[in-house]
Amino acid sequence: MSLVCRNLHFAYNGHAILSAVDLDVRKGEFCVLLGRNGSGKTTLIYCLAGLLQPRQGSIAIDGLDLAAAPRTEIARRVSLVPQEHSDIFPFRVLDVVVMGRTAQLGFAQRPGPDDYLAARRVLAELEAEPLAERNFNRISGGERRIALLARAILQADGTLLLDEPTNHLDFNNKYRLLAKIKNRCRAKGTRVVASLHDPNLAARFADTVVMLTGGRVMASGDVHAVMTAEMISRLYQTPARRVEAEGGDVIFIPKITDGAGNLMENTRWT
């Protein structure tokens, strides 16, 4: 079973944002979208969520045609954590997470004890249970990201779409959160498509990578095959070096120059 996107085109007011995009993400796979600002990553994620209608092409998730499916059916299969969010009413974090159950409930049906228990379990899985009774509007930006991820998991953990999930997270928590998402892929077969700014995070956690430039796929495939120094340099339009760190981790380091193209002082480039 797969998320399959074929020949996707999308435009705002006649201006092309995505062109001829193909994408395949299998169950249990962590796929990362990489690209410079304005490359179309967020637009693609919103198309995959069924929130934007492509001008051309098709998207199917486990056989469900998003163009023909009702919104409620899509919401039972796909959940989205947006890059930005607005303040909501001053609910507890637990109540915000339980809102993810809405897609699974019938008309006028309210969440019950089992739904709240499930919400607490997801928060515990993300090591965020202490947030449960706190006011959502009074926690940090990083804590809100975790709460919204918990809500998305409770809504539909078959396919998670994450737009810059590490926004507002510190150095340690970026890695901890992505590690938990990767573990969910392995342990529960969750399919994840995430946009990231940092190629080093993609190199550490992704199974597959899609490189976008100008709304087109520049390269896609297995993370180890696609993420080379040459491809990263082309994608970000800056020379980059690939370094293999202790333990097998891969790190990409950009070459930093001054306005005249000279290597900056105190910057090692060997």
C-alpha positions in Angstrom: 0.0 0.0 0.0 1.4 3.4 -1.0 0.9 7.1 -1.3 1.1 7.7 -5.0 1.3 11.1 -6.7 1.5 11.3 -10.5 2.2 14.2 -12.8 1.1 16.7 -10.2 0.8 20.4 -11.3 -0.4 23.2 -9.1 -0.6 27.0 -9.7 -1.6 30.1 -7.8 -3.3 32.7 -10.0 -1.7 31.2 -13.1 1.8 31.1 -11.6 3.1 27.5 -11.6 4.2 26.3 -8.2 4.5 22.5 -8.8 5.2 20.9 -12.2 5.1 17.2 -13.1 5.8 16.0 -9.6 5.8 12.2 -9.1 6.0 10.7 -5.6 5.8 7.2 -4.1 5.8 6.6 -0.3 5.3 3.1 1.0 3.8 2.1 4.3 6.3 2.5 7.1 8.5 4.8 5.1 9.9 8.2 6.2 10.1 10.4 3.2 11.7 13.9 3.5 11.1 16.8 1.1 14.2 19.0 0.7 14.6 22.2 -1.2 15.3 25.9 -0.8 12.7 28.4 0.4 10.0 28.7 -2.3 10.7 25.3 -3.9 7.2 24.0 -3.4 7.6 21.8 -0.3 4.7 23.2 1.7 2.4 23.4 -1.4 3.1 19.7 -2.1 2.3 18.7 1.5 -1.0 20.6 1.3 -1.9 18.9 -2.0 -1.1 15.5 -0.4 -3.5 16.4 2.5 -6.3 17.2 0.1 -6.4 20.8 1.2 -5.2 22.2 -2.2 -6.6 20.9 -5.5 -4.0 20.3 -8.2 -4.5 21.7 -11.7 -3.5 18.4 -13.1 -2.4 15.0 -12.0 -3.6 12.5 -9.4 -3.0 11.6 -5.7 -4.0 8.3 -4.2 -3.4 7.0 -0.7 -3.8 3.3 -0.2 -6.1 3.3 -3.2 -8.2 6.3 -2.1 -8.4 8.9 -4.9 -8.2 12.2 -3.1 -9.9 14.1 -5.9 -13.1 12.0 -5.5 -13.1 11.3 -1.8 -15.1 13.3 0.8 -13.1 15.4 3.2 -14.1 13.3 6.2 -12.8 10.1 4.6 -9.5 11.8 3.8 -9.2 13.0 7.4 -9.5 9.4 8.6 -6.5 8.4 6.6 -4.3 11.5 6.5 -3.3 14.0 9.2 -1.3 17.2 8.9 0.9 19.2 11.2 1.2 22.6 9.6 4.3 24.8 9.8 2.5 27.6 11.5 -0.7 27.7 13.6 -2.8 30.4 15.2 -3.7 30.6 18.9 -6.9 28.7 19.7 -9.3 28.9 22.6 -7.5 28.4 26.0 -7.9 24.6 26.1 -5.8 22.2 28.0 -3.2 20.5 25.8 -5.1 17.2 26.5 -8.2 18.7 24.9 -6.3 19.9 21.9 -4.9 16.4 21.3 -8.3 14.9 21.7 -9.6 17.2 18.9 -7.8 14.8 16.6 -10.5 12.2 17.3 -13.1 14.4 15.6 -12.6 12.7 12.2 -13.3 9.3 13.8 -16.5 10.3 15.6 -20.0 10.3 14.3 -22.2 13.4 13.8 -22.7 15.3 17.2 -20.7 12.5 18.9 -18.4 13.7 21.7 -15.1 12.2 22.8 -15.4 9.7 25.6 -13.1 8.4 28.3 -11.4 6.0 25.8 -10.5 8.9 23.6 -8.9 10.8 26.4 -7.0 7.7 27.5 -5.7 7.3 23.9 -4.6 11.0 23.9 -2.7 10.5 27.1 -1.0 7.4 25.7 0.2 9.4 22.6 1.5 12.2 24.8 3.3 9.6 26.9 4.8 8.1 23.8 6.2 11.5 22.8 7.4 12.1 26.4 5.0 15.0 26.7 2.5 13.7 29.3 3.4 16.5 31.7 1.9 19.0 29.2 -1.5 17.4 29.4 -3.1 19.7 31.9 -1.4 22.9 30.8 -3.0 25.7 28.7 -2.1 25.2 25.1 -1.6 29.0 24.6 0.8 29.2 27.4 3.4 26.6 26.5 6.4 27.2 24.3 6.4 27.0 20.5 8.3 23.7 20.6 5.9 22.2 23.1 3.0 23.3 20.8 4.6 21.4 17.9 4.7 18.3 20.0 1.1 18.7 21.1 0.0 19.2 17.5 1.9 16.1 16.4 0.1 14.1 19.2 -3.2 15.4 17.8 -2.2 14.4 14.3 -1.2 10.9 15.4 -4.5 10.5 17.3 -6.4 11.6 14.2 -4.9 9.3 11.7 -1.5 7.6 12.2 -1.6 5.8 8.8 -0.2 8.8 7.0 1.4 11.8 8.7 2.2 14.9 6.7 4.6 17.2 8.6 5.5 20.7 7.4 8.8 21.7 9.1 8.1 19.6 12.3 11.3 20.7 13.9 10.4 24.4 13.9 10.8 26.0 17.4 12.6 22.9 18.7 16.1 23.2 20.3 19.1 21.1 19.1 18.3 18.1 21.4 14.6 18.0 20.9 14.8 18.1 17.1 16.7 14.8 17.1 14.5 13.3 19.9 11.3 14.1 18.1 12.4 12.8 14.7 13.7 9.7 16.3 10.3 9.1 17.8 8.6 9.7 14.4 11.1 7.3 12.8 10.4 4.7 15.4 6.7 5.0 14.7 7.4 4.3 11.1 9.3 1.1 12.0 7.1 -0.2 14.8 3.6 0.7 13.6 4.0 1.1 9.8 3.2 4.8 9.8 3.9 6.5 6.5 5.5 10.0 7.0 6.1 12.8 4.5 8.0 15.7 6.1 9.5 18.9 4.8 12.8 19.8 6.4 15.2 22.7 6.0 18.3 20.9 7.3 19.7 18.2 5.0 21.6 16.7 8.0 18.4 15.8 9.7 17.2 14.2 6.5 20.5 12.2 6.2 20.0 11.0 9.8 16.3 10.0 9.7 14.9 9.7 6.2 14.4 6.5 4.2 13.8 8.3 1.0 14.4 11.9 -0.1 12.7 14.1 -2.7 14.7 17.1 -3.8 12.5 20.0 -5.1 13.8 23.0 -7.0 11.5 25.5 -8.8 8.5 23.2 -8.1 10.1 20.3 -9.9 11.7 17.1 -8.7 15.4 17.4 -9.2 16.1 14.0 -7.7 14.4 11.3 -5.6 15.1 7.9 -4.1 16.9 6.1 -1.4 18.6 8.6 1.0 22.0 7.1 0.7 21.9 7.1 -3.1 20.4 10.6 -3.5 22.2 12.6 -0.8 25.6 13.2 -2.3 27.8 16.3 -2.0 27.2 17.0 -5.6 23.4 16.8 -5.3 23.3 18.9 -2.1 25.5 21.5 -3.7 23.1 21.7 -6.7 20.0 21.8 -4.6 21.1 24.6 -2.4 23.3 26.3 -5.0 26.3 26.4 -2.7 29.3 24.1 -2.6 28.9 21.5 0.1 31.1 18.8 1.5 29.9 15.3 2.7 31.6 14.1 5.9 31.1 10.7 7.4 31.1 11.1 11.2 31.9 8.5 13.9 29.1 6.0 14.1 28.2 6.2 10.4 26.3 9.5 10.5 26.6 11.7 7.5 27.0 15.5 7.7 26.9 18.1 4.9 29.0 21.2 5.5 28.5 24.3 3.3 31.5 26.3 2.0 31.2 29.8 3.5 32.8 32.6 1.5 32.8 36.4 1.7 31.4 38.7 -1.0 34.5 38.3 -3.1 34.3 34.5 -3.1 37.2 34.1 -0.6 37.0 31.4 2.1 36.0 33.1 5.4 38.6 33.3 8.1 38.4 30.6 10.9 36.4 28.4 8.5 38.1 25.1 7.9 37.6 23.5 4.4 39.7 20.5 3.8 
